[in-house]
Amino acid sequence: MKTVLVTGGAGYIGSHCCKAFAGAGWSVIAYDNLSRGWRDAVKWGPLVEGDVGDGAAVAAALHQYRPDVVAHFAAYAYVGESVERPELYYRNNSFGTLVLLEEMLKAGVDKLIFSSTCASYGVPVRSPIDETHPQSPINPYGWSKFIIERMVDNLSDAHGLNAVVLRYFNAGGCDPDGDVGERHEPETHVIPLAVDAAIRSGRVFTINGTDFDTRDGTAVRDYVHVTDLARAHVLAGEKLLHDPGVHVYNLGTGTGTTVNELVDAVSRASGTRLPVAYGPRRAGDPPALVAAAGKAARELGWMPEQSGIDRIVETALAWYRRRL
């Protein structure tokens, strides 16, 4: 049986990917320090508690389970926090990944799926954004992932590391079966905040920035359902088993949604008008990020199937209502 070690496997995207790998017949091991993940999200294999920056713990897990592929999600992912505390992001994301990669190579594990981000592109110079678009991050989160991509390139050249780098656009939604969902503490992601304001009395959803150069002044993002992202990782794992080298793919839909349009979608799904307030732009936020994802379709056979904004909101709303 094929085996995947999923770092950050107790987190939002990582846990959904664990389910997808298990459903595709892989043996799944979650590796997580539980600082931002959830023990009860690990349902499709054992949990190894450890930090990616702890070389001895990583080495022990690699030697015990001998994975064919490592799927690497373990990272801090709050843009605002990265601006306020960049040292956390370079230490955990960039340095932690270097430790992981060194231990993988020592253990003879040479296949990596890396959870990267559209934040590495910065402010787009053209749209939609394809994989050849210049990378010029505007926040430390994006830089921390950009640095990892360069590590992957260099270690591939020097030591034969094979990798699929997946640049996500905005992940959203929850497992349609309700097995796992999206939880962060504190919660800063836009869809959970909007859903929370819709279903809890007294909550207000704040729109950060109404003066962007977009069709209605609010930021535009390309939302992709987390189960579609998870399926892409399984396809990436299969590709790595027979296609060496470093392969880079955007994961998005090619359709942008403004924050105002997201508010409308949440209002439709919840049956109540979302209470809204307006605030300034967040530091490090580009005005618009929309993917050109044709390369993933051509080379991985991946197409988003559940990534319409109404479907994303519907599954997120169902998850949060079950937790009330």
Secondary structure, DSSP 4 states (H G I P E B T S, - for coil): --EEEEETTTSHHHHHHHHHHHHTT-EEEEEE-SSSS-GGG--SS-EEE--TT-HHHHHHHHHHH--SEEEE------HHHHHH-HHHHIIIIIIHHHHHHHHHHHTT--EEEEEEEGGGS-S-SSSSB-TTSPP--SSHHHHHHHHHHHHHHHHHHHH--EEEEEEE-EEE---TTSS-----SS---HHHHHHHHHHSTT--EEEE-S-SSSSSSS-EE-EEEHHHHHHHHHHHHHHHTT--SEEEEEE--S--EEHHHHHHHHHHHHTSPPPEEEEPPPTT--SEE-B--HHHHHHH----SS-SHHHHHHHHHHHHHHH-
